[in-house]
Amino acid sequence: MASNTPQKKKLLKYTAYLLTFVVGLWGGGLLIDQITGNAQGREAAQAMIERPAPEFSLPDIDGTLRNSHEWDGKVVILNFWATWCPPCRRETPMFVEMQEEYGATGLQFIGIAIDTAEKVQDFMDTYGINYPMLIGEDDAIAVAKDYGNRYGALPYTVIIDRNGNIQFVHRGEMTREMIENTISQLL
């Protein structure tokens, strides 16, 4: 029985990735709400509003361990994503533009990739990503759960104010208007 344990864990891991992919295709968690017939996932995310952002440490694309407190005092947009997630790919160019436009005012995008460093590096090179990119696979999934992403939906975005409190949480693709409506009150 014990010899099957690693195989079962691997199967569960790939099943979770597949489910996350399907959820991402359906708007980052909306499919889960339809399947379960309720909004438990949305409620878990919304329960994070006004709470202090959980501390975490993950390696960046170069392998350097980065701590979330590094960006204290800034308005932080955490974006949990993966290279294989179509809505994630669509919103990335907007994040690059907004980091360029608002970075000097204290806005900091941080990508948290549920993917391998090699795939993320290729993606960063293609899209000219100009903000920190953290890599985590399973560890990143755990951080996302700490931030209220109960079902592992992608993309999943959290906006944190300068005092370190969560002010906005969204499962699914972001629009510029959604971000600007939130950050206009925080910058």
N, C-alpha and C positions, 0 to 999 in steps of 0.2 A: 504494500500500500504506500509506503513512504517513497518508493522509487517513482511513483506516479505524481507525487506532489509537485515537483518542478514543471512537469508537463501540464498539469492542471493550472498552475499559476500562469504559465505562458499562454495557455488557451484563454484564460480569463482576461489576461492583459490585452491580447489581440481582440477579444470580443469587446472589451471596453473601448479600445481605439476605433473599432468599426462602428460602435454605437455613437461615439463622439462624432465621427465623420458624418453619419446619417443625420444626427441632430444638427450639426453645422450646416448641412445642406438645406435643412428645413427651418433655418432662421435661428439657430443657436438656442435650442431648448423648447421651442414652440411645439414641436412634435411630441415631446415628453408630456407636456400639458394635455395635448389631445389624447394621447394613449391612456394616461392615468385618469383623465376626466376631472382633474383639479389643477390647482396652481401651486402645488407644494414647492416646486423648484423656484418659482417666482417669489413666493413668500419667504423662502430661505434667503434669497438674494436681497430682497427689500428689508429684511430684518437687520441687515448690516448697516443701513443708513444711520448716520450720526454716531456710529461706534468707532472706537480707535482702530486704525488699520493694523492688522496682525503683522508682527515682525517676521521677516524671512531672510534667508541667505541662499543664493543660487549662483552658479558660475556664469560668467559672461561668455561671449563667443570665443574669447581667447583663453578660457579656462580659469580666469581670475575670479575668486569668490567675492561676490558683491552683496552687501547688506542693504535692506530697505531703508535704514536710517541715513544712508548716504544722501538721500534726496529730501531730508527733513527741511521744512521751511519753503518748499516749492509746492505748487499745485501739480500733483502727479496723476498721470493717466496710465494705469496698468492695463495692458491688453494681452490677454491669454489667447494664443493662436497656434496654428500649425501650417506648414507649407502646403499640405494637401487639402486645406479647407477653403473652398471657393469664396465664401463671404469674407474670410480673413484676407485673402489675396486682393479682393476688391477694395477694402478699406485702407490698406497699407499706403497707397500713394497719397491719400488725404492726410494720414498721420505724418508723413514726411513733410508735406507742405505746411501743416499746422505747427510742427516742431520748428521749422524755419521761421515762420511768421510770428509765433508767440514765445519762443524760447527765451528771448531777452527779457520778457516780462515775468519770468519765473515759472513757466509751464514746462513740465518734463514728461514726455512720453517714455514708457519703458515697456518693451516687448518681452513677454515671457512665453517662450516657444515650447510646445509639447512636441518635440521633434529632435532629430539628431543635429549635432553641430555642423556636420558637412552639408546637409540639406539647407540649414539655416544660413550658412555662409554664402552659398550659391544664391539664395533668395535675396540676401542683403546686398550682394553685388549687383544683382539684376535691378533691384528697386531703389538703390542708392539710399538705404536706410541711414538716417542721421541721428539716431537715438540709441541708448543702450539696449542691447539684446541679451537676455538671460536665457539659459538653456536648462531644461529640467526633466523632460520626459515624465517619469513617475513622480519625481519630487515636485515638478511644476503642477502636476495634477493635485497633489496634496495641498500646495499653496492655494490653488484655485478653490479648493473645497473650504479652506480656512477663510476665504473671502466670500463664501456663500454660494459657490457654484456647485451645488449639491449633486447634479447629474453630469458634470463634466462637459457642459455645452461649450462649443467654440463657434465664433469668437465670444469672448466674455470680457467686458470692459468695466473697470472700476475707476472712479475719479475721487481723489483724496485731496482734502484742502490743506492749506499751509500749516494747520495745527495738527495734522495727522489723523483727521477724522474722515471717514468715508461719507461722501455726499451724493454719490450717484453710482448705480449699478445697472448694467444692461447685458442681457443675453441676446446675442445676434449681432448683425451688422450695424455699425454706428453710422450716423450721418453727421455732416459738418454742423448742421443746425442743432442737433442734440448736444454736441460737445460745446459749441459756442454759447448755447443757452445756459449751460451749467458753469462753464469757466468765467463767463462775464460777471458772475456774482462772486467769484473766488479770487480773481487776479487783482 
